[in-house]
Amino acid sequence: MNIKTKSPQLPENLRRFNPVTVIGAGVIGISWTAYFLAKGLEVRVNDVRPDLEEVVHTGIEQIIPTLRELGLPTEGLTDRLVIEKKLERALDGTAVVQENGPERIDFKQELYAQIEQFVTTDTLLLSSSSGLKASDIAEKMENPERMLIGHPFNPPHLVPLVEIVPGKNTSADAVEKAVTFYKALDKNSLVLKKEMTGFVANRLQSALFREAIHLVLEGVVSIKDLDEIVTSSIGLRWAAGGPFLTFHLGGGKGGFPAFLKHLGPGMDALWDHLGKPHLDEATIQALSEQAVSCYGSISEKQLEEERDRRQLSVLRALNEEK
């Protein structure tokens, strides 16, 4: 494998984490790859798919406009990119692994048992898993102390959050290294105090989405109108302050305690009426038909570009306040 050793303008705080191996060239893996490259890192991408090189380069090209909007350099972006289908070669001498494979515990367990055979004891092992616990993923590893979750929110080249979730055997040193790594990448890296299936962001997202599905199935609102309701109310509020700050301000001079005293009972009563839909065949078909009717006439590329423009605008506004 011909590794390109030049890393122009690589910041000092990232040099210890160079190179990075990205395992899995799906949406998340390609997004991470583009972002790592834009930050000056050497990146090896590993996947068994036959069209690996084409998929990675095409995906990066689509991400480049957003990287430019973020103020990141994109000239010669793929000069430090290596496509390597053989796992052992992709891992040779790597400092960090960002794994983005299928969300199957058996797959990840076998993969990490292989990974640790080909890396040094200093290599940081991070999984982008959106819900599986590090303790379970590392079950077949001989040295599980350096494996932990580094869960991004899609797309990771744009959304700042990375949830760092150590397993029961993860060392404090590995956690510290993960925090340092993501902070050097200008990510908002937050360490969760406890392992829980789905972590935090996805659990919150899932809870809201469950009620959204319930309201649509009950005929209260259409999919398109529900999206508009969220983006013009809750989404706007939470982007600016989050749920607890929102309700703290909603309590007036008394803050959050006053909010709970006056509006808490009504909210508690409402919880008993929230829906509990299940994604059975009939529900999936009904939702799919309505979603296609609402958004199917617009290309995925156009929808993604519009989403990214809006998210960039929100990020700029939030960053101006820092």
N, C-alpha and C positions, 0 to 999 in steps of 0.2 A: 504494500500500500504506500503510495507516494504522498506523504503528508507535507503540505505546504507549511513552512515554519514561520513565515513572516506574519506578524500581527500588528500592523501599523496602528498607532494611536491607541493601543490597548492600555486602559488605565491601570495604574499600579495596583489598585485594590482588586483587580480581576486576574492578575497574572498568575496567582497561585491556583486559579480555577481553570486554567487553560491546558489542554483542550477539553471540550465537552463532547460526550457521545449522546446522541439522541436516538433512542430505540423506539421505533414505531413511527411510520410516516403517514399518519392520518391527519385530520384537521389540526389537532393539538400539537402533534409532533412537528409538522411543517411550520406552524406558527412560532413555536419555540425556536426552531432552527433559524428562521428569518431574523428573529429578535436577537438571538445570541450572536449571529453574524454581524448584525448592525452595531452591536456593542463591541465588536473587534475580536471576538473569540474564534478560535478554530473549531469547526464543528464536523464531527463524523456522524452520518445518518445511517442507521442500520434497520433493514426491514427485508422480509423474504419476498415481497411482491415483485413480480417480473418487470413491471413498468416503473420501478423505483426512481430511476434517474429522471424520467420525464415528469412524473408526478411531483417530485420535490422541486424541480426547476420551475414548473408551471405554477405551483403554489406560491413560491417565493415571489415570482413576477407579479402575481395578483396582490401580494401584501406590500410591495414596495411603495405604492402611493401613500399608504397609511403611515409607513415608517418615515417617509419624508415629512408628512404633516406633524409627526411627533418630533421633528427636528433631528432625526438620526441620519447618519451618512449611509448612502446606498450605492455609491459608485464602487464598482468592483466587489459587490456584496458577496458573490459566490467564489471569490478567489481563495478563500480559506475553507471552502466546503469540500468534504470528501464523502462520496457515496460508497458505502462498503456493506455488501450483503452478508459477509462472513462475520459472525459475532465476535470471535476471538480477535480478529484483526481490527475491528472497530473499537474494541476496548483496550487495545495495547497502549499502555502509557497514558490513558485518559485520567483526568483529574476529577471529573464529575460525570455522572450518568443521570440523564433525565429520561425516564422510561414512560412511554405513552401507549402501551399495548392494550389488548382487549381487556374489558372489565370482567375477567374470569379468574377466580382465585386459583384454580389448578394451573392455568397458564402462567400466572405471575409467580407462583411458588416455584415452578420448574425453571422459569427464566432466571430468577434471582439466585437459585442454586447453581446455575451455569455462570452467571455474571461474576460471582465472587471467585470463581476459578481463574478468571482472566484479568483481574484488576489487582492493584496494590492495596495494602492495608489502609492507605491514606485516602483512597478514592471515596468520594461522597456519592452515595446511592440514593437517588430521589425518584419517587413514583408520582406521576400525575393523576393517579387513581382518583376518581370522583366520589368514592364511597367505601372502598375496601380498606380495612385496617392494616397498618404496617405490621402489627403483631402477627396477623394471619398470613400476610404475604411472605414474611421472613421465616415462617415456621420450618422450612427445610434448609435454611442457611446454617452454616457452621459458625459464622460470625455475624449475627444479626444486629450488632450494636451500631453499625454505620448506615443502616437502612431506615428510611423514614419517608413520610409523605410530603411532597411539595406540590399541593393541588392548586393549579391556576384556575381562573375563571375564563371561559372562552369569549374572545380569542386572547391568548396570553400575551401576544405582541402589543395589545392595546389596553386590556383591562389590568389595573395595577395589582389587584389582590393575589397573594399566594398564601394559602393556608398550610402552615408547617405543623404536621401532626406526628410526633414521635410514637414509636411502639413501646411496648413494655420493656424491651431489651435495648432500645436505642440509647446510646451514650449521650451525656450532656455535651461532649465535645462535638458530636455529629450535629446536634441541634444548633449549637453556636455557629458551626461552619455553614450550615444551611441558611441561617439568618444573615450571616455575613455575605454569602454568595448572592442571595436575592436582593439584599440592600445595595450591593455593588452594582446590580443591574437596575437600580432605581425602582424596585418593586416594593409594594406595601406588604411586607412579610409579617404575618401574625402567627405566633405559636399558640396552639390550642392546649389548654390545661388538661384535657382528658380525651382519650380516644372514644369516638362515637361514630357509628355507621352514618355515612353521608356528610360528616363534619358539620360545619355551620352554614355556609352560604347555600349549599345544595338543600339542606333541610329547610331553610327559610323559603327558598325558591319552590321547593316541593309543596310546602304547606299552602302557600299562596296559589300555586298552580292547581292544587286539588280543589280549592274553592272556586277558582275560575272555571274549571271544567264543570263543577256542579251547577253553577249559575247558567252556563251555556246549555247544559243538558236539560235544565228545568225551563228553558225558554225565556229566562229573565232578560237575557242580553245576547247579542250575536258575538262571534269571535272578534270581528273587527271593532265593534263598539267597546267590547271589554278591553282590548288593547289600548284604545283611545282613552278610556277611563283611567287606566293605570298610568299611562305616560303623562296625562295631564293632571294627575292628583298625587297618588301614592309615590309613583316613580320620582316625580319632581321633589316632593317632600323628603323622601329618603335619600336622594342623591345629595341634598343639601345638609341633612342632619341625622339621618338614621331614625329608627322607630322610637328609641328611648328619648333622644333629644327632642324629637317632634312632640312627644306627649309631655315631656317636661315643660316645654314652651306652651303647650296646650293647657297647662294647669294655671297659667297666669302667674301672679305674684307668689302663689303657694307652690309653684313648680310641680314636680312629679307626684309628691304626696297628695297635693290638692286634686290633681287629675284623677288619681286612683280613688280618692274619696268620693268625688262627684260623678265621674263617668265610669269608674271601674265596675260597679254593679251591673250597669247596662251592657258593658262589654262581656262580662262574665256570663250573663244570661244569653247573649248572642252566641257564645261558643257552643252552647247546647244545640243550636240550630244549624251549625255549619255542616256542609254536605260531606259524605264519605263515598264518592264514586269509585268505581273500579274500572280499570282499563281492560274490560272484556271485549270480545269481538265486535259487539254491537256499538259500544261506546267509541272504540277506535274508528269504526267506519263512519259514524255520525260526525265525529270531530274532523276526521280527514276530509270528508266531503265538503264541510263548511270552510275549512282552512284553504282547500284548493279553490273553492269558489271565491274566497276573499283575496287570496294572494297568488293564485296559480297563473294568472295572466301576466304577472311581472316576473322577469328573470331573476334567478337566485343571485346573480352577480349584481344586479341593480339594487335589490333589497339589501344585500350586504354592504354595498357602497353607501347607501342612504343611512343604514344603521351606524356604520363607522363614522360618517360625518357628524351625526348627532352626538355620538359618544365622545368624539374628539372635542366638540363644542362644550360639552359638560365638563370634561377633564380640564380644558383650558380655564374655564370659569372657576373650578375648584382649586386649581393650582395658583390662580391669581391671589387667592385668599391666604396662601401659605407664606 
